[in-house]
Amino acid sequence: MTQYLWKYQSPLGGITLSGDEEALTGLWFDGQKYFGQNLSGKEDWMFLPVFEQTKKWLDLYFGGVNPDFMPPLRPTGSRFRLDVWELLKGIPYGETRTYGQIADALARQRGLPHMSAQAVGGAVGHNPVSIIIPCHRLLGSNGSLTGYAGGIDKKARLLALERSGRLY
């Protein structure tokens, strides 16, 4: 399936979107760690309906509003990563969880006594659909702002936006 790209200018800098005719497959801040990890290098630039939906979502989000819809998503990854990303989608707007809490939830889902928070962190770091799959809502066990592929400064500003409705 052909992948397409489009650029969005956010208050935090440029964002590149990737998608196919049906769903969003990537959303990265320009220069983000693992930028374009699922791209083949043979993409075309075209404004698709899924990009229009994503633009509306991002406009609402950066305007301090919790969007009441989600564009169709199709992230690619291992079953483990997909399961972690699905749990991230369940973290409510304006709330946070720790990597350990996500690891515990995944362990319960899989019927395991324990799951590594570090393994969860690795999956979170490779999230190809930043912001919409809200990996910025994860904190270290002591509540610290740890790891964010887009940069800790962006993570802090996204969390502030969700708490106050404004970017600082």
N, C-alpha and C positions, 0 to 999 in steps of 0.2 A: 504494500500500500504506500502510495506517495506521501511524503511528509511535506508540510508547508510551514513557513515561518512568517511572523509578523512582529513588529516592534510596538511597544507601548511605553509612553513616557510617564513615569510615576513621579510623585514628589520626592521619592528616595533614589531616583535615577532610572536609567533605561532598563526595560524588561523585554526579554525575547520570549515569544510564545511559539510553540510548535504544536502541530495538530495534523489530523487527517480529515477526510470529508465528514467524519462523524463525531470526533472527540478531541479534546485537548490532551496532548501527550507530554508537554513540557512547559515550564514557566520558570525562567531563571533571571535573576538580576544580572546585568552585564558584569562580567568578570567574576561571577560567583564560582566557588569551588565546584567541580564536577559539571560546569556549564556544558550543556548540550551532550551529556553522556549517552543519550539514546539516539543521537542523530548520526546519519550515515555519511553526511557530507554531500549528498545529492538532493538537497531540499530546494524547493522553489518558494519564492516570496509571493504570497497571495493572501488577500483578505477573505477569510472563510466565515460562514455563519457562526461557527464555534468561537471564532475570534471576536465577533460582534457580541456574543453572549459574555465572553470573558471580559471584554472591555467594559460592558455594563456592570459586571460584578466588581471589577477593579475600581471603576469610577465611584460606585457606592462605598466600597470598602475604604478607599483613601479619602472619601468625603466624611468618614466617621460613622457610617451606617453599616450595621450587620446585614449583608445581603440575605434575602429570604429564598434564594435559589442557588443552585450550583450548576455551572456548565458541565456538560458530559465530559467525564475524565476517562483516559485510558493510559495510566502509567504502566511502564513495563519494568519487570524485575522478577526476582525469585519469589516463590510462594511466601517465604519468610518476610521479605521486604513488603510485599503486597499486604500481608496481614498486619504488619506494623503500621503502614500508611493508612489502612482502613481504621485502625484504632485512633490514629491521630485525627481523622475526620470527625470522630466522636467527641473531641474536646470542644466544649462550647466556647463561643466567641467571648473574649474577655476573661477567660479562665486559663489556668495553667495546670500542668501535671508534671511529675518528675519522670525521668527515664525509668526509674525503678518501678513507678506505678504502671507504666506501660508494659514493662517486662512482666510484672505480676499478672496483669490482665491477660497478656498473651499466654503465659504459663497456664492460667486457669482455662483459657479457651482450648488449649492443646492437651489438657489433662496432665500437665507436668508439675512436679513439686517446685521447680525454680526455673527461671529464665535469666540469662545474663543481661544486665542493664547496658553493658558495653556493647553487646551484640545488637541490642535495640538501637543504641547510639549510632552504630555503623549504618544500619538501615535508614535511620532518620537522616543522617548526613547525605545519603544518596537519593533523597526524595526528589523526583524530577518535576514536581508541580508545587513549587514553593508558594507560600501564602495560602492558596486554596486548600491544599493539604497542609494544615497549620503546624509545621514542625517548629515554628518560632514559639509555640506555646509550651515547649518543654524546658524544664529547668533542671539544674543539678540537684542532688539529694538535699543539699543545704539551702535550696532556693536561689542559687546563683545562676547568672546568665552564662551558661556554658555552651560552647559550640553552636555555630550557625553558619552554614555554608555561604550565606549572603553577607556575613560579617556581624559581629556582636552589636555594633552600633545600629545596624538596621533592625536586628532582633529587638533591641531596647525600644526603638521608635515604633515598631509594629505593636508591641505590647502596650506602650503608652497610648497609642491611637485607640486600641480596643478598650482601654480603661477610661479614657477621657473624651474620646471623639475627636481628638486633635493630635497632629504630629508635632513633636517638640524638636 
